[in-house]
Amino acid sequence: MPKLYRSADVFLHLSKDESFGNVFLEGLASGVPIVADNSNHVRWIVGSDEFLVDSDDPAAIARQIEMARDADPAKRTQRAAKAAAFSWSKVGQMYLKFLEEIVHSPERTTLAIDLRQ
């Protein structure tokens, strides 16, 4: 798959319903400019400096594709670094921290007491 991604000038994925989108990480890891729907979850994955667009506007999509195609090739390594932030070890650490915060949260104790009543 990396060869296939790297053979493209632009990665276009306009889904509005994709919950996470590993394909975005695959595109980023390959350094390909991303054109995608401008939504919070896509922005969280790819960052705000990719080519995000209102996917209901065909003219805007065409403009973003052209801009992505003409993007600075030096940014390919920066895209790959973004994808590295979602490695299994980093995601695992995020989950561990999240779960530890829940376990040690003062609200957890209050909630447990409230549930017993």
GIRADA-V661704 format. One record per residue. N is the residue number from 1. BURIAL is b if it has 24 or more other ideal C-beta (glycine too) atoms within 12 Angstrom, else e. Layout:
N,BURIAL
N,BURIAL
This chain:
1,e
2,e
3,e
4,e
5,b
6,e
7,e
8,b
9,b
10,b
11,b
12,b
13,b
14,b
15,e
16,e
17,e
18,e
19,e
20,e
21,b
22,e
23,b
24,b
25,b
26,b
27,b
28,b
29,b
30,b
31,b
32,b
33,b
34,b
35,b
36,b
37,b
38,b
39,b
40,e
41,e
42,b
43,e
44,e
45,b
46,b
47,b
48,e
49,e
50,b
51,b
52,b
53,b
54,e
55,b
56,e
57,e
58,e
59,e
60,e
61,b
62,e
63,e
64,b
65,b
66,e
67,e
68,b
69,e
70,e
71,b
72,e
73,e
74,e
75,e
76,b
77,e
78,e
79,b
80,e
81,e
82,b
83,b
84,e
85,e
86,b
87,e
88,e
89,e
90,e
91,e
92,e
93,e
94,e
95,e
96,e
97,e
98,e
99,e
100,e
101,e
102,e
103,e
104,e
105,e
106,e
107,e
108,e
109,e
110,e
111,e
112,e
113,e
114,e
115,e
116,e
117,e
